Amino acid sequence: MEQQTVRRPGWLVWSVLRSGILLVGLLFMNSFLVNTFLDTSAIWADDLRISQTLQFFLPLLLIFLEYWAYDFLRRLATANRES
């Protein structure tokens, strides 16, 4: 017989809140890293349009890559634990 886990009523709220806080923290960290990179790079600082586009899209792209890496490592860890 399969054992079911009993969850508290507010678990979804806390899960969404925790994910949102993590997402905002990653966005701030990635924005800081991208701005630091663009400030030190003389190539990208010449054209304002390119610089502003990179400042907007690179932190978002980094968030997707970070979540992908987290999911990949989590799946890898659970696969090693099961075998």
N, C-alpha and C positions, 0 to 999 in steps of 0.2 A: 504494500500500500504506500502510496506517495505521500510524503510529509509536506504539508503546506506551511509556509511561513506567515505568521500573523504580523501585519504592519499597523503601525499607529496611524490615525487619521491624517496627521499633518506631515507625513513623511515626504509627500510630493512637493509641498511648499518649500521645505528645507532643502530638498534636492535641487529644485530650480534656483533657489536663492544662492546656494553654494556654487552652482555652475555659473550663475550670473556674476558673482563676485570674482570667480576665477577668470572668467572671460574679460571682465573690465581690467583686472590686474595684468593679464597678458597683453591686452591692448595698450595700456600705459607703458609697460616694459618694452614692447615692440616698437612703439612710437619713439620712445627715448633712444633705442638702439638705432633705428633708421635715421633719426635726426642727427645723431652723433656721426653716423657713417656719412651722411650727406654733407655735414659741415666740414668734415676732414677731406672730402673728395672735391678737388678743384674742377674736375670734369663736369660733374652734375650741377655745380653751383652757378655755372654760366647762364643756363637757360632756366628761367623761373617756372615756365610751364612744365618742364620735365621734372624739376625738383618738387613742385607741388603735387604732381600726379604720383610720383614715387612715395611721397610722404603720406598719401592717402591709401594707396593700394598695397604697398609692401607690408605694413603692419597687419592688414587683413589676411594677406597671403601667408604670413608667418603664423597666424593663429590657426589656419587650416592645416598647415604643415605640423604644427605642434600637437594638435589633436590627432592627426593621422599617426604621428610617431607614438603618441601615448597609447592609442588603440592597438597599433602593431605590436608594441612591446608587451602590452597586457595580454593579447592573444598568444604571443610567444611564450610568456611565462605560464599561462594556464595550460598550454599544450605540453610544456615540459613537465608540469606537475602531474598531469593525467597519465603520461606514458611511463 
